[in-house]
């Protein structure tokens, strides 16, 4: 049996036979604690390691991952909150944007 490996990544979670990875070779530190750095993401096939999609959470945005209670590494959702108060949901299978919710001013930081 052969296994694949990939350097320069960190495991974020698993969903539907795929793994979501953060590409740490492209990570950038920031001096401003209020400004989060961009987070390059890769979704790969868990059996072959083939890249299925890639994308980046832009700088200054906060990513939130949904996980079932007791689900360990299993992921159910990926949402990104922008500084403008817009929450965007992404399809984990395809990496594309599927929902956009402008949050009311009272809910913004």
C-alpha positions as CSV (number, residue, x, y, z in Angstrom):
1,X,0.0,0.0,0.0
2,X,1.4,3.4,-0.9
3,X,0.7,6.6,1.0
4,X,1.1,10.2,-0.1
5,X,2.7,13.0,1.8
6,X,2.9,16.7,1.4
7,X,5.2,19.1,3.2
8,X,4.5,22.7,4.2
9,X,0.8,22.1,5.2
10,X,-1.2,21.9,8.4
11,X,-4.3,19.8,8.7
12,X,-7.5,21.8,9.4
13,X,-10.0,19.0,9.0
14,X,-11.7,16.3,7.0
15,X,-15.0,16.2,5.0
16,X,-16.4,13.7,2.5
17,X,-13.2,11.9,1.6
18,X,-11.3,15.1,1.4
19,X,-8.8,16.9,3.7
20,X,-8.7,20.7,4.2
21,X,-5.2,21.9,4.6
22,X,-3.6,25.3,5.3
23,X,-0.6,25.9,3.1
24,X,2.1,27.0,5.6
25,X,4.7,27.7,2.9
26,X,2.8,30.9,2.0
27,X,1.9,32.0,5.5
28,X,2.7,35.6,6.3
29,X,3.2,37.1,9.8
30,X,1.7,40.5,10.6
31,X,2.8,43.0,13.1
32,X,-0.7,44.4,13.6
33,X,-2.7,42.0,15.9
34,X,-6.0,43.5,14.5
35,X,-5.0,42.5,11.0
36,X,-5.1,38.7,10.5
37,X,-2.8,37.4,7.7
38,X,-4.1,35.7,4.6
39,X,-4.7,31.9,5.0
40,X,-4.0,29.9,1.8
41,X,-6.2,26.7,1.8
42,X,-6.1,23.5,-0.2
43,X,-8.7,20.7,-0.4
44,X,-7.1,17.4,-1.3
45,X,-8.3,13.8,-1.9
46,X,-7.5,11.9,1.2
47,X,-6.5,8.8,-0.7
48,X,-4.3,10.3,-3.4
49,X,-3.4,13.7,-2.2
50,X,-4.5,15.3,-5.4
51,X,-5.5,19.0,-5.1
52,X,-9.2,19.4,-5.7
53,X,-9.4,23.1,-5.1
54,X,-7.5,25.9,-3.5
55,X,-8.3,29.4,-2.2
56,X,-7.3,32.0,0.2
57,X,-9.0,33.6,3.2
58,X,-8.0,37.2,2.6
59,X,-6.1,39.2,5.1
60,X,-8.2,41.0,7.7
61,X,-11.0,38.3,7.6
62,X,-11.8,35.7,10.2
63,X,-12.4,32.1,9.2
64,X,-14.9,29.9,11.2
65,X,-15.1,26.1,10.7
66,X,-18.2,24.1,11.6
67,X,-17.7,20.8,13.3
68,X,-20.3,18.4,14.7
69,X,-20.3,17.8,18.4
70,X,-17.9,14.9,19.1
71,X,-16.9,15.0,15.4
72,X,-13.2,15.3,16.0
73,X,-11.6,16.4,12.7
74,X,-14.9,16.3,10.7
75,X,-15.9,19.6,9.1
76,X,-19.4,20.7,8.2
77,X,-18.9,24.3,7.1
78,X,-16.4,27.0,6.3
79,X,-17.5,30.6,6.8
80,X,-15.5,33.8,6.6
81,X,-16.4,37.1,8.3
82,X,-15.1,40.3,6.7
83,X,-14.3,43.6,8.3
84,X,-17.4,45.0,6.6
85,X,-19.7,42.7,8.6
86,X,-20.4,40.3,5.7
87,X,-20.4,36.6,6.5
88,X,-19.7,34.4,3.5
89,X,-20.3,30.6,3.5
90,X,-18.3,28.3,1.2
91,X,-19.0,24.9,-0.3
92,X,-16.4,22.6,1.2
93,X,-16.7,20.2,-1.7
94,X,-16.0,22.8,-4.5
95,X,-14.5,25.7,-2.6
96,X,-17.0,28.2,-4.0
97,X,-19.0,30.9,-2.3
98,X,-22.6,29.7,-1.6
99,X,-24.1,32.1,0.8
100,X,-23.6,35.8,1.8
101,X,-25.1,37.3,4.9
102,X,-24.7,41.0,5.7
103,X,-24.7,41.1,9.5
104,X,-26.6,43.9,11.3
105,X,-24.5,46.7,12.7
106,X,-25.2,45.5,16.3
107,X,-23.6,42.1,15.6
108,X,-20.4,43.6,14.2
109,X,-17.3,44.0,16.4
